[in-house]
């Protein structure tokens, strides 16, 4: 993993929030190209012809990543890259260019997660034995929260009879195919998170992101064997 090609777009730079994704990569000791919140630089890197092992797209601050960018991510997956996408504006864009990627994955937008009571923010593991919750870190939980965002706090997704999606986490512990906020699909090379990282404790979120990264890269390298 020391020689991976990783591209990072993390738009919370623009609003001066701590960069949890960058911290996750830094503490793993992995090299990466960091375009921060530069949408133009991000596009240039996606179209540069680089054989990316992993493309991380953190759209927590509702930046201008929409439309054509989802074509680029789909193309990158076609070319063998792994992709991690944090996005919580599906209620605005689910019918647009992200739709083919969601369908390919096997999920669809279910509902906007709007202004929930503060005591209803917990996220539960739906497949607690899944390696994404155990490698290389264990013991994380999003049952407790540290609220940053108000009103629109994310989106719920549900599975559809297409793709190979597994809902990994959601707001209702007993619902295994709906009210999800975390899923993986395309042989583990695509991870989508629709809750907001900064609404949960840093000491849980950063190790969880490290597990996303590890899992996505592991499946990228499995493809290359």
N, C-alpha and C positions, 0 to 999 in steps of 0.2 A: 504493500500500500504506500510505501514511501515515494514511489515514482508515479503516482496517479495524476491524471489531468482532471482537476476539479474546477468548475466555474461557480462562483458565488455571486448572486444578486440578493441584497438584503436591504429593503427600503426603509427600515426603521432608522437608518442613518440620518434621514432627512428630518426626523422629529426628535433626535437626540435621545432615543431609548438605548439601553444597553443592547449590544449586538450578541444575542445568545448563540446564534448560529456560528458566527465567527469565533466566539469563545470555544464552542464545541470543537471546531476544526483545529484551533490553535492548541488546545490541550491534548488533542489526539496526535499532534505533531505532523499533520498532513499538509503538503504543499497545495496551494490553490491560487487561482486568479480571482481577485476581489474587485468587482466593479462598483461596490457599495450600492448606492441608489441611482446610478447613472443608467437610465433606460437606453440611451443611445449607445453607450459603451457595451451594455449587455447585448443589444441587438448585433453590434459589430462582432462580438465574440461568438455569438451563436452562428453567425454567417461566415466565420473566418475559415471554416474547413477543418478546424481542430477536431481531433478524435477524442472527444470528452468522455472520460469514464463516468463522471457524475456531474449533473447540472442541478444546482440547488437554487430554487427560486422562492425567496421569502417575500410575500406580498402582504405583509401584515398592516402596512400603513396606507393601503389603497393607492398605490402608485399607478403609473401609466402602463403597467404590464397587462395587456388584454389583446383581443383580436389576433393579429398575425403572430404574436408570440406563441400562441398555443399550437399553431401550425409548425413553428420551429421546434417546439418541444416534442411534438409527435414525430417529426422527421428525425430528431435526434434519437428517440427510442427506436425507430426503424433502423437506425444505423448502429444500434447496439449500446447506446448510452443508457445509464440509469438516470432517473429524474426524481427529485423530491420537490413537491409543490406545497407551500403553505399559502392558502388563499381563503378569504372569508367574504367574498363578494359574489358568490355564485348566484344569488338572487337577482343580481343585475346582469350577469353575463352567461348564464347556463344555456340559453338558447342560441348563443353565438358560436364563435369559432372554437371554443373549448368543448363544444358538444361532441364532436367525433372522438376526442381523447377520452372523455368521460364514458362514452358508449363502449369504446374499445376496452376500457378498464373493466366495465361492468357495474358502474354506479350512475346515479342520476341525482340531481338536486331534488330534495324533498321539501324543505321549508326553511325560511329565514329564522335564525335563532335571535329573536328580538326581545330585548329588555326583560330577561328572565329575572325572577326574584334572586337576590344574592345567595340564598340558601339552595338554589337549584342550578348552580354552576358546575357541580361535580361531573367529572368524566370518568367512566368505568372501563376497565379492560373487558372486552367481550370474548377474547380468546387469550386468557391469561397465560397459557403455556406457550404462546407464540414466541419464537426466538427474538423478535424485535423488542420484547420486554426484558430480555435476559442477557443479551450479548452486545457488547462486552460488559454492560452495567446491569445491575439487578436492584430491585427494591424501590423503584420510582412509583409515584402515585400522583394522579391528577384529581384525586377526591377532594383535595383542599385547594384553595384558590387565593390569588392575590390580585384583586380586580383592578385593571387599568382602563379597559374599554367599557363604555356605557352604551345603552340603546342597542345598536347592532353589534352582537358579540360573536357572530359566526353564522354558519349554515349547517343544516342537517343533510346528510346524503343517505341514500338507500341503495341496495343492490338491485340489479335487473338481470333478466335471463340472457346475459351476454357476458363476454369476457371471463375473467377468472378472479374477480375481486373477492377479497375477504375484508369485512368490516372488523377492525381491530379494537376500536374504542368508540364509546358513544355516551349519550346523556342518560340513557335508560339501560340499566344493567341487564334486564331481562329481554331486551329487544336485540336480536342478533342480525337482523337484516334491514333495520331502519333506525332513524335517529342517530346515525353514525357521524363521527367527526374525524375519523382516521381510518384509512383503508390502504391496502396494498394490492397490486395486481401486476399483470404482464410479467409473470414469472418472477415477481419480487423486484422488478426493475423500475416500478413506478409506485411512489408513496404520495398520497394526498392527505393533507391535514386541513380541516375547515374550522377549527377553533383557533383562538389567538394565543400565541405562546406567552405573551406578557400578562395574561390573566391567571397564570399559575406560577408556582414557586420556582425561582431560578434553580434551586438545588435539585429539583426534579426535572425541569425542562432541559437543561443543558445535557445531563446524562442521557435523557431520552433522545435528544437530537443526535448524540453520538451513536446511539443504537440504530437510528434511521440510517445514518451515514455508513456504518459498518455493514448493515443488512443490504443496502442498495449496492455498495461496492462488491460485496461478496457475490451477489447474484450477477453483477456485470462480469466478474472474473470467471464465474461458472460458465457463462455464455461463451467465453473465449477459449475454453479448453478444447 
